[in-house]
Amino acid sequence: MVKKISEYEYKRVDINDAINYIDAAAEKVKCASSAQEIVDIRDTVNDYFNKFTTAVNLAMIRHTLDVRDGFYAAEHDYYDENLPRLSARNTEFTRAIVSSRFINEIEKLINPIIVRNMRASLKVMDERIIGDCVEENKLVTEYDKLLAEITYPWRGKNVTLSEMHGFCKDKDRAVRKRAFTVIGETLLAVQDKLDDIFDRMVKVRDRMAKKMGFDSFVEMGDLRIGHIGYGREQIKVFRESVLTDVVPALSALKGELAARLGMDKIHLYDNDNYIAGGNIDPVGNADTLFAAAQNMYDDMSPLLGSFFKQMKDAEAFDYISREGKMGGGYAEMLFAYGQPFIFANFNSTMDDVGVLTHEFGHAFAFKRAYDNKIDADLFFGGMETAETHSMSMEALCNRYNDRFYGEHAAEATYQQIFDAINFLPYGVIVDYYQQLVYEKPDMTPEDRRKLWLKLESEFRPYVDMRDIPFINVGGRWQYQKHIYESPFYYIDYCLSTCLALQFGEEATVDFDDALDRYLRLVDAGGTKDIATLAHDAKLKSPFDDGALKNVCAKIKAHLESLAKEITK
């Protein structure tokens, strides 16, 4: 019988015990007489920290389920305050390995990507910035708590931001506009607090970067989030490809869509609407969607079907939006149990199907890495690889949209594909905005808002935002949680979208072949870099010449074909 996650016992792990353990391991490495001995020490350390991380993640999960729970809030604060000390000591363990006289032999015994990542990690963490990391963690918690506690007045009651996002995609244009207006008016009242938190974040991140020898937080942020093997130069090439290939294609598609919907232009509250009469919502309630997902995964692959059932049996989904629950969604791994967990907030829109495909893609990749015994320091790979697992799963699942949307499957496929390519310019804005902000950390809040509006006009010229408060003064980024919580993560969604769109188009030609290539990519986990994984799957890497140009042409033709089918 599968054990339910709610039944897992939580016990605080003592940071001092962990520090003593890692310090002793570092001394053993220094005294080791062979490369194999060091590899064995490292394996033992990874086993220890798999159990350690499970406790930390369990506390984090339970805190996000209800930020008002005093016990788990205190546990979260404990780790916020103390994990930076452990990270610094772990850096010394890593330094002992990298500086060992056996390092060349070690690189032959383990995946060389691990050593490459170790060297990068030494650049971004040591004892000098422990206090800064503690401060940064506290600021992230302060921001999360502020957003989680804000409620929005809607139809006589107070609702969460996740619920408001559902109303932002309502079929009725007036409702969508009103929902965006309520979000804007509500956040405008706390904009000073949001500005203050971010200003302190920028300063502490800039300070730690300078202490670690960087000119700005930009390079440090890229290395810290795991952008190994590529950097700002490659990201610039990709960003310019979005500007030259995606934006013109989207401008044309948006123009055609506006004409078909009888609009003079696309406003912000229209930007995520793709169907005349309003977007297609999935049929039925949460139970119906879960049954449809089980049916879909059973049909796709016995491996996928059995894993989805195991997740349900473990009650490893929490998807009901409620007061006190943190917004957004994520997948997390509880290593000691080999059990992934999915956190979400259903809102009765296509986003709910996205959870059952996107976050499930993450969870499946976690489980495959665990079952395949992929090294803990590689596991599912960098964030761009992890997001390829999830976004490609979304694209592959379009084949089964009839299970979720009934007779409106074509419309659902149209909106899913359009939504994916529509995301790219926004995703690039989020990343580029952070680069420019951290290059000039002394910007005022007003400077930052003006910068956001400038990037919006450049990368999303087809969207009119002038009639929505808070948004029209450049505040949209302030509820994009990644900017506060995980700097430079967002470009990974864009890189992975490039691959996911290719998988989606390949699946329309030969689904079984596309699925097989996807499953092999997932099984490789993080054992290869993203460009190699893409090429192994017979896809263009995001950094290849013409990657976006080619897929944009296919997507535009596919969407125009679907549009004709829908309007028959």
C-alpha positions as CSV (number, residue, x, y, z in Angstrom):
1,M,0.0,0.0,0.0
2,V,1.3,3.4,-1.0
3,K,2.1,5.7,2.0
4,K,0.4,9.1,1.8
5,I,2.6,12.2,1.9
6,S,0.4,13.6,4.7
7,E,1.5,10.6,6.8
8,Y,5.2,11.3,6.4
9,E,6.8,12.1,9.8
10,Y,8.6,15.4,10.0
11,K,11.5,16.1,12.3
12,R,13.7,19.1,12.1
13,V,17.2,18.4,10.9
14,D,20.0,20.0,13.0
15,I,22.1,22.3,10.8
16,N,25.0,22.1,13.2
17,D,25.0,18.3,13.0
18,A,25.0,18.6,9.2
19,I,27.9,21.1,9.3
20,N,29.9,18.8,11.5
21,Y,29.2,15.9,9.1
22,I,30.3,17.9,6.0
23,D,33.4,19.2,7.7
24,A,34.5,15.7,8.7
25,A,33.9,14.6,5.1
26,A,36.1,17.4,3.8
27,E,38.9,16.3,6.1
28,K,38.5,12.7,4.8
29,V,38.9,14.0,1.3
30,K,42.1,15.8,2.1
31,C,43.5,12.7,3.6
32,A,42.3,10.3,0.9
33,S,44.9,8.1,-0.8
34,S,43.1,7.6,-4.1
35,A,40.5,9.0,-6.5
36,Q,38.1,6.1,-5.8
37,E,38.2,6.8,-2.1
38,I,37.2,10.4,-2.7
39,V,34.4,9.3,-5.0
40,D,33.1,6.9,-2.3
41,I,33.2,9.6,0.3
42,R,31.2,11.9,-2.0
43,D,28.6,9.1,-2.6
44,T,28.2,8.7,1.2
45,V,27.7,12.4,1.6
46,N,25.1,12.5,-1.1
47,D,23.2,9.7,0.6
48,Y,23.3,11.7,3.9
49,F,22.0,14.8,2.2
50,N,19.2,13.0,0.4
51,K,17.7,12.3,3.8
52,F,18.5,15.8,5.0
53,T,17.0,17.5,2.0
54,T,13.8,15.4,2.4
55,A,13.1,16.9,5.8
56,V,13.8,20.5,4.5
57,N,11.5,20.0,1.5
58,L,8.8,18.5,3.6
59,A,8.8,21.5,5.9
60,M,8.8,23.8,2.9
61,I,5.8,22.0,1.3
62,R,3.8,22.2,4.5
63,H,4.6,25.8,4.9
64,T,3.4,26.7,1.4
65,L,0.2,24.7,2.0
66,D,-0.7,27.3,4.8
67,V,1.7,30.2,5.4
68,R,-0.4,30.9,8.6
69,D,0.7,27.6,10.2
70,G,3.0,28.9,13.0
71,F,4.9,25.6,13.4
72,Y,6.0,25.3,9.8
73,A,6.5,29.0,9.4
74,A,9.0,28.7,12.3
75,E,10.7,25.7,10.6
76,H,10.9,27.6,7.3
77,D,12.5,30.6,9.2
78,Y,15.0,28.2,10.8
79,Y,16.2,26.9,7.5
80,D,16.2,30.4,6.0
81,E,18.5,31.5,8.7
82,N,20.8,28.5,8.9
83,L,21.1,26.9,5.5
84,P,23.5,29.5,4.2
85,R,26.0,28.4,6.9
86,L,25.7,24.9,5.6
87,S,26.0,26.0,2.0
88,A,29.3,27.7,2.9
89,R,30.7,24.6,4.6
90,N,29.6,22.5,1.7
91,T,31.6,24.8,-0.5
92,E,34.7,23.9,1.5
93,F,33.9,20.2,0.9
94,T,33.6,20.9,-2.8
95,R,36.9,22.9,-2.7
96,A,38.6,19.9,-1.1
97,I,37.6,17.7,-4.0
98,V,38.4,20.1,-6.8
99,S,41.8,21.0,-5.3
100,S,42.7,17.3,-4.7
101,R,45.8,16.0,-6.5
102,F,43.4,13.2,-7.8
103,I,41.0,15.6,-9.6
104,N,42.0,14.5,-13.1
105,E,41.3,10.8,-12.2
106,I,38.1,11.8,-10.4
107,E,36.8,13.4,-13.7
108,K,37.3,9.9,-15.3
109,L,35.3,8.2,-12.6
110,I,32.3,10.5,-12.5
111,N,30.5,12.5,-15.1
112,P,32.8,15.5,-15.9
113,I,29.7,17.8,-15.8
114,I,29.7,17.2,-12.0
115,V,33.3,18.6,-11.7
116,R,32.4,21.5,-14.0
117,N,29.4,22.3,-11.8
118,M,31.6,22.1,-8.7
119,R,34.0,24.6,-10.1
120,A,31.1,26.9,-10.9
121,S,29.7,26.5,-7.4
122,L,33.0,27.7,-5.8
123,K,32.6,31.0,-7.6
124,V,29.2,31.8,-6.0
125,M,29.3,30.7,-2.4
126,D,31.7,30.9,0.6
127,E,31.8,32.2,4.2
128,R,32.0,35.8,3.1
129,I,28.4,36.0,2.0
130,I,26.6,33.9,4.7
131,G,24.9,36.9,6.3
132,D,23.9,38.2,2.8
133,C,22.3,34.8,2.0
134,V,20.4,34.8,5.3
135,E,19.1,38.3,4.5
136,E,18.1,37.3,1.0
137,N,16.2,34.3,2.3
138,K,14.3,36.4,4.7
139,L,13.4,38.9,2.0
140,V,12.0,36.1,-0.2
141,T,9.9,34.9,2.7
142,E,8.7,38.5,3.4
143,Y,7.7,38.8,-0.2
144,D,5.9,35.4,-0.3
145,K,4.1,36.1,2.9
146,L,2.9,39.5,1.6
147,L,1.6,38.1,-1.7
148,A,0.0,35.1,0.1
149,E,-1.9,37.3,2.6
150,I,-3.2,39.7,0.0
151,T,-6.8,39.0,-0.9
152,Y,-8.8,40.6,-3.8
153,P,-12.4,41.8,-3.5
154,W,-14.5,39.9,-6.0
155,R,-18.2,39.6,-6.2
156,G,-18.8,40.1,-2.5
157,K,-16.0,38.0,-1.2
158,N,-12.2,38.0,-0.9
159,V,-10.3,35.6,-3.1
160,T,-6.7,34.7,-3.8
161,L,-4.4,35.8,-6.7
162,S,-4.6,32.3,-8.2
163,E,-8.3,32.5,-8.3
164,M,-8.1,36.0,-9.8
165,H,-5.9,34.6,-12.6
166,G,-8.9,32.4,-13.5
167,F,-11.2,35.3,-13.9
168,C,-8.5,37.0,-16.0
169,K,-9.2,34.3,-18.6
170,D,-13.0,34.5,-18.4
171,K,-15.0,34.1,-21.6
172,D,-16.6,37.5,-21.0
173,R,-14.2,40.3,-22.0
174,A,-15.7,42.7,-19.4
175,V,-15.1,40.2,-16.7
176,R,-11.5,39.8,-17.8
177,K,-10.9,43.6,-17.8
178,R,-12.5,43.9,-14.4
179,A,-10.4,41.1,-13.0
180,F,-7.1,42.7,-14.2
181,T,-8.4,46.1,-12.8
182,V,-9.0,44.6,-9.4
183,I,-5.6,43.0,-9.3
184,G,-4.0,46.3,-10.4
185,E,-5.9,48.4,-7.8
186,T,-5.2,45.9,-5.0
187,L,-1.4,45.7,-5.7
188,L,-1.2,49.4,-6.3
189,A,-2.1,49.9,-2.6
190,V,1.0,47.8,-1.6
191,Q,3.4,48.9,-4.3
192,D,5.5,50.8,-1.9
193,K,6.0,47.6,0.1
194,L,6.8,45.6,-3.1
195,D,9.3,48.3,-4.2
196,D,11.0,48.3,-0.8
197,I,11.4,44.5,-0.7
198,F,12.8,44.4,-4.2
199,D,15.1,47.3,-3.6
200,R,16.6,45.6,-0.6
201,M,16.9,42.3,-2.6
202,V,18.8,44.1,-5.4
203,K,21.2,45.7,-3.0
204,V,22.0,42.5,-1.1
205,R,22.5,40.5,-4.3
206,D,24.7,43.2,-5.7
207,R,26.7,43.2,-2.4
208,M,27.2,39.5,-2.4
209,A,28.3,39.5,-6.1
210,K,30.9,42.2,-5.4
211,K,32.2,40.2,-2.4
212,M,32.6,37.2,-4.6
213,G,34.6,39.2,-7.2
214,F,31.9,39.7,-9.9
215,D,31.3,43.1,-11.6
216,S,27.5,42.6,-11.0
217,F,25.1,40.0,-9.8
218,V,24.3,39.0,-13.5
219,E,27.1,36.5,-14.0
220,M,26.8,35.3,-10.4
221,G,23.0,34.9,-10.8
222,D,23.5,32.8,-14.0
223,L,26.0,30.5,-12.4
224,R,24.0,30.2,-9.2
225,I,20.8,29.1,-11.0
226,G,22.8,26.6,-13.0
227,H,23.5,28.2,-16.4
228,I,26.6,26.1,-17.0
229,G,27.9,25.9,-20.6
230,Y,26.1,29.0,-21.7
231,G,25.8,32.5,-20.5
232,R,24.7,36.0,-21.5
233,E,26.2,35.9,-24.9
234,Q,24.2,32.8,-25.9
235,I,21.1,34.2,-24.2
236,K,21.5,37.4,-26.2
237,V,21.5,35.4,-29.4
238,F,18.3,33.7,-28.3
239,R,16.7,36.9,-27.2
240,E,17.4,38.6,-30.5
241,S,16.0,35.6,-32.3
242,V,12.8,36.0,-30.3
243,L,12.7,39.7,-31.4
244,T,13.4,39.0,-35.1
245,D,11.6,35.7,-35.6
246,V,8.9,35.4,-32.9
247,V,7.6,38.9,-32.4
248,P,6.8,39.5,-36.1
249,A,5.1,36.1,-36.4
250,L,3.1,36.9,-33.2
251,S,2.2,40.4,-34.4
252,A,0.7,38.9,-37.6
253,L,-1.1,36.1,-35.7
254,K,-2.4,38.6,-33.1
255,G,-3.6,40.9,-35.9
256,E,-5.5,38.0,-37.6
257,L,-6.9,37.0,-34.2
258,A,-8.1,40.5,-33.4
259,A,-9.9,40.7,-36.7
260,R,-11.5,37.3,-36.1
261,L,-12.6,38.4,-32.6
262,G,-13.9,41.7,-33.8
263,M,-11.5,43.8,-31.9
264,D,-9.6,46.9,-33.0
265,K,-6.5,45.8,-31.0
266,I,-5.4,43.3,-28.4
267,H,-5.6,44.7,-24.9
268,L,-3.8,43.1,-21.9
269,Y,-7.0,41.3,-20.9
270,D,-7.3,39.9,-24.4
271,N,-3.7,38.7,-24.7
272,D,-4.3,35.3,-23.2
273,N,-7.6,34.9,-25.0
274,Y,-7.5,32.9,-28.3
275,I,-11.0,31.7,-29.1
276,A,-14.1,33.7,-30.3
277,G,-16.5,33.6,-27.4
278,G,-13.8,33.0,-24.9
279,N,-11.1,30.4,-24.2
280,I,-12.1,26.8,-24.0
281,D,-12.2,25.6,-20.4
282,P,-11.9,21.9,-19.5
283,V,-15.0,19.9,-19.1
284,G,-16.0,18.8,-15.6
285,N,-14.6,19.2,-12.1
286,A,-11.3,18.2,-10.6
287,D,-12.3,14.6,-10.3
288,T,-13.2,14.5,-14.0
289,L,-9.9,16.0,-15.0
290,F,-7.9,13.5,-12.9
291,A,-9.8,10.6,-14.4
292,A,-9.2,12.0,-17.9
293,A,-5.5,12.4,-17.1
294,Q,-5.3,8.8,-15.9
295,N,-7.0,7.6,-19.0
296,M,-4.6,9.7,-21.2
297,Y,-1.4,8.5,-19.5
298,D,-2.5,4.9,-19.6
299,D,-2.9,5.2,-23.3
300,M,0.3,7.0,-23.9
301,S,2.6,4.6,-22.0
302,P,2.2,2.0,-19.2
303,L,5.1,3.7,-17.5
304,L,3.3,7.1,-17.4
305,G,0.0,5.5,-16.5
306,S,1.3,3.6,-13.5
307,F,3.3,6.6,-12.2
308,F,0.2,8.9,-12.4
309,K,-1.8,6.3,-10.4
310,Q,1.0,6.0,-7.8
311,M,1.0,9.8,-7.4
312,K,-2.8,9.8,-6.8
313,D,-2.5,6.9,-4.3
314,A,0.1,8.8,-2.4
315,E,-2.1,12.0,-2.4
316,A,0.9,13.7,-3.9
317,F,-1.2,16.5,-5.5
318,D,-2.5,19.5,-3.6
319,Y,-4.4,21.6,-6.1
320,I,-7.3,23.4,-4.3
321,S,-6.8,27.2,-3.9
322,R,-7.6,28.5,-0.5
323,E,-6.8,31.3,1.9
324,G,-3.4,31.2,3.4
325,K,-2.1,28.8,0.7
326,M,0.8,30.2,-1.3
327,G,0.1,31.0,-4.9
328,G,1.6,29.4,-8.0
329,G,2.7,25.9,-8.5
330,Y,5.7,23.6,-8.3
331,A,6.9,20.1,-8.2
332,E,9.3,18.9,-5.5
333,M,11.1,15.7,-4.7
334,L,11.2,13.9,-1.3
335,F,14.3,11.9,-2.0
336,A,14.3,9.6,1.1
337,Y,10.9,8.2,-0.1
338,G,11.6,8.4,-3.9
339,Q,8.3,10.4,-4.0
340,P,7.6,13.6,-6.0
341,F,5.0,16.1,-4.8
342,I,2.9,18.5,-6.9
343,F,1.6,21.8,-5.6
344,A,-0.9,23.8,-7.6
345,N,-4.0,26.1,-7.4
346,F,-6.8,25.0,-9.8
347,N,-8.8,27.9,-11.2
348,S,-11.2,26.1,-13.6
349,T,-9.3,27.1,-16.8
350,M,-6.8,25.5,-19.1
351,D,-4.2,26.1,-16.4
352,D,-5.6,23.1,-14.6
353,V,-4.8,20.9,-17.5
354,G,-1.4,22.5,-17.6
355,V,-0.8,21.4,-14.0
356,L,-1.7,17.8,-14.9
357,T,0.7,17.9,-17.8
358,H,3.4,20.5,-16.9
359,E,4.0,19.7,-13.2
360,F,3.4,16.0,-13.9
361,G,6.3,16.2,-16.5
362,H,8.5,17.5,-13.7
363,A,7.4,14.9,-11.3
364,F,7.9,12.1,-13.8
365,A,11.4,13.3,-14.6
366,F,12.2,13.3,-10.8
367,K,11.0,9.8,-10.5
368,R,12.9,8.6,-13.6
369,A,16.1,10.2,-12.3
370,Y,15.6,8.5,-8.9
371,D,14.8,5.1,-10.4
372,N,17.7,5.3,-12.9
373,K,20.0,6.2,-10.0
374,I,21.3,9.3,-11.7
375,D,23.9,11.1,-9.5
376,A,22.4,13.6,-7.1
377,D,24.5,16.4,-8.5
378,L,23.1,15.8,-12.0
379,F,19.6,14.3,-11.3
380,F,17.1,16.1,-13.7
381,G,19.7,18.6,-14.9
382,G,19.7,22.4,-15.1
383,M,16.5,24.3,-15.0
384,E,16.4,24.6,-18.7
385,T,16.5,20.8,-18.9
386,A,13.9,20.4,-16.2
387,E,11.5,22.8,-17.9
388,T,12.0,20.9,-21.2
389,H,10.7,17.8,-19.3
390,S,7.5,19.7,-18.2
391,M,6.8,21.9,-21.3
392,S,7.4,19.1,-23.7
393,M,4.9,16.9,-21.8
394,E,2.3,19.7,-22.2
395,A,3.0,19.7,-26.0
396,L,2.7,16.0,-26.4
397,C,-0.5,15.8,-24.4
398,N,-2.3,18.0,-27.1
399,R,-3.0,14.8,-28.9
400,Y,-5.5,13.9,-26.0
401,N,-7.3,17.2,-25.7
402,D,-10.6,15.5,-26.5
403,R,-10.3,13.8,-23.1
404,F,-10.3,17.2,-21.3
405,Y,-12.2,19.5,-23.7
406,G,-14.7,17.1,-25.5
407,E,-15.8,18.4,-28.8
408,H,-13.7,21.5,-28.5
409,A,-10.4,19.7,-28.7
410,A,-9.2,21.6,-31.8
411,E,-9.9,24.9,-30.1
412,A,-8.0,23.7,-27.0
413,T,-5.0,22.6,-29.1
414,Y,-5.1,26.0,-30.9
415,Q,-5.0,27.9,-27.6
416,Q,-2.3,25.7,-26.1
417,I,0.1,26.1,-29.0
418,F,-0.7,29.8,-29.3
419,D,-0.3,30.3,-25.6
420,A,3.2,28.6,-25.7
421,I,4.6,30.8,-28.5
422,N,2.8,33.8,-27.0
423,F,4.8,33.2,-23.8
424,L,8.3,33.6,-25.4
425,P,8.4,37.5,-25.7
426,Y,7.1,37.9,-22.1
427,G,9.6,35.3,-20.8
428,V,12.5,37.1,-22.6
429,I,11.3,40.4,-21.1
430,V,11.5,38.9,-17.6
431,D,15.1,37.7,-18.1
432,Y,16.4,40.8,-19.9
433,Y,14.7,43.1,-17.3
434,Q,16.6,41.4,-14.5
435,Q,19.9,41.7,-16.4
436,L,19.4,45.4,-16.9
437,V,18.3,46.0,-13.3
438,Y,21.3,44.1,-11.8
439,E,23.7,45.9,-14.1
440,K,22.4,49.2,-12.6
441,P,21.5,48.3,-9.0
442,D,21.0,52.0,-8.0
443,M,17.9,52.4,-10.2
444,T,15.0,53.9,-8.4
445,P,11.6,52.1,-8.3
446,E,10.4,54.6,-10.9
447,D,13.4,53.9,-13.1
448,R,12.6,50.1,-12.9
449,R,9.0,50.6,-13.8
450,K,9.9,52.8,-16.8
451,L,12.4,50.1,-17.9
452,W,9.7,47.4,-17.8
453,L,7.4,49.5,-19.9
454,K,10.2,50.1,-22.5
455,L,10.8,46.4,-22.8
456,E,7.1,45.7,-23.1
457,S,6.8,48.1,-26.0
458,E,9.8,46.5,-27.7
459,F,8.9,42.8,-27.3
460,R,5.1,43.0,-27.0
461,P,4.1,45.9,-29.3
462,Y,0.8,44.2,-30.1
463,V,-0.5,44.4,-26.5
464,D,-2.2,47.6,-25.2
465,M,-1.9,47.9,-21.4
466,R,-2.8,51.6,-20.9
467,D,-6.2,51.0,-19.3
468,I,-5.2,48.8,-16.4
469,P,-4.0,50.4,-13.1
470,F,-0.6,49.2,-11.7
471,I,0.1,47.5,-15.0
472,N,0.0,50.8,-16.9
473,V,2.8,52.3,-14.8
474,G,5.1,49.3,-15.2
475,G,4.1,47.1,-12.2
476,R,3.4,43.8,-13.9
477,W,6.8,42.3,-13.0
478,Q,6.1,42.8,-9.3
479,Y,3.8,39.8,-9.1
480,Q,6.0,37.6,-11.3
481,K,7.4,35.7,-8.4
482,H,10.5,34.4,-10.1
483,I,12.0,37.9,-10.3
484,Y,11.9,38.1,-6.5
485,E,12.5,34.5,-5.6
486,S,14.7,32.9,-8.3
487,P,16.6,35.5,-10.3
488,F,17.5,34.5,-13.9
489,Y,15.4,31.3,-13.7
490,Y,12.8,32.6,-16.2
491,I,14.9,32.3,-19.3
492,D,15.0,28.5,-18.8
493,Y,11.2,28.5,-19.5
494,C,12.0,30.1,-22.9
495,L,14.8,27.8,-23.8
496,S,12.7,24.8,-23.0
497,T,9.7,26.2,-24.9
498,C,11.9,26.2,-28.0
499,L,12.3,22.4,-27.6
500,A,8.8,21.8,-26.5
501,L,7.3,23.5,-29.5
502,Q,9.5,21.2,-31.7
503,F,8.4,18.1,-29.9
504,G,4.8,19.2,-30.4
505,E,5.2,19.7,-34.1
506,E,7.1,16.4,-34.4
507,A,4.2,14.6,-32.6
508,T,1.8,15.7,-35.3
509,V,3.9,13.8,-37.8
510,D,4.8,10.7,-35.8
511,F,3.5,10.7,-32.2
512,D,5.1,7.4,-31.1
513,D,8.5,8.5,-32.4
514,A,8.2,11.9,-30.7
515,L,7.1,10.3,-27.4
516,D,10.0,7.8,-27.6
517,R,12.5,10.6,-28.2
518,Y,11.0,12.5,-25.3
519,L,11.2,9.5,-22.9
520,R,14.8,8.9,-23.8
521,L,15.6,12.6,-23.2
522,V,13.9,12.4,-19.8
523,D,15.8,9.2,-18.9
524,A,19.1,11.0,-19.6
525,G,18.3,13.4,-16.8
526,G,21.1,15.9,-16.3
527,T,23.9,13.6,-17.6
528,K,24.3,15.8,-20.7
529,D,24.0,19.5,-21.4
530,I,20.9,21.0,-23.0
531,A,22.4,21.3,-26.5
532,T,23.5,17.7,-26.5
533,L,20.1,16.5,-25.2
534,A,18.4,18.4,-28.0
535,H,20.6,17.0,-30.7
536,D,20.2,13.5,-29.3
537,A,16.5,13.9,-29.6
538,K,16.9,15.1,-33.2
539,L,15.9,18.7,-32.3
540,K,17.5,22.0,-32.8
541,S,19.2,23.4,-29.7
542,P,17.9,26.9,-28.6
543,F,21.3,28.2,-29.4
544,D,21.5,26.8,-33.0
545,D,21.1,29.1,-35.9
546,G,17.5,29.3,-37.1
547,A,16.1,27.3,-34.2
548,L,13.2,29.7,-33.6
549,K,12.8,30.8,-37.2
550,N,12.1,27.2,-38.3
551,V,9.8,26.3,-35.5
552,C,7.9,29.7,-35.8
553,A,7.2,29.0,-39.5
554,K,5.7,25.6,-38.6
555,I,3.7,26.9,-35.6
556,K,2.3,29.8,-37.7
557,A,1.2,27.4,-40.4
558,H,-0.2,24.9,-37.8
559,L,-2.2,27.7,-36.0
560,E,-3.6,29.1,-39.3
561,S,-4.7,25.5,-40.3
562,L,-6.4,25.0,-36.9
563,A,-8.0,28.5,-37.1
564,K,-9.7,27.4,-40.4
565,E,-10.9,24.2,-38.8
566,I,-12.3,26.1,-35.8
567,T,-14.2,28.7,-37.9
568,K,-15.8,26.2,-40.3
